[in-house]
Amino acid sequence: MKWNWGTGIALTLTLFGGLMAFAVYSALQQDYDLVSEDYYAEELAFQEVIDQRTNALRLEDRAELKVDGNEIVLELPEDLQGKTKTVKTHMYYELEADYDFHIDQGETTNNHFTIEFPQFATGKWIAKTKVQCEGVAYFFEPELVL
């Protein structure tokens, strides 16, 4: 076979077509998880979350996630210490929706909540926490990278 301009162009186009086919195949094999299965209904109620975040920003402290030995500790702001509150937390794992779980603390005066460490995969975790305290709703999203 003689190498000339026509052979080079044909080889280049064939190689380009093969690479494009591989890129399309690879893109179709990706798993795209939605953040929420019912995202439309959650979007309609998002103004409530905005108001709850505003209430949380008015507090002096912020909620935090910390590692303490073999446990993860969720600490609420000191402004809520000693007050009766209802706490609901959704532990959200960015990489895999199957690892998400909910914790419902019910009514409590406690500001520190522990979660067993073996439940957590390495990566970024977000504790989407809703707190109802003395008629005021708060929403916190402390993050932790393991």
Secondary structure, 3 states (H helix, E strand, C coil): CCCCHHHHHHHHHHHHHHHHHHHHHHHHCCCCCCCCCCHHHHHHCHHHHHHHHHHHHCCCCCCEEEEECCEEEEECCHHHCCCCEEEEEEEEECCCHHHCEEEEEEEECCCEEEEEHHHCCCCEEEEEEEEEECCEEEEECCEEEC
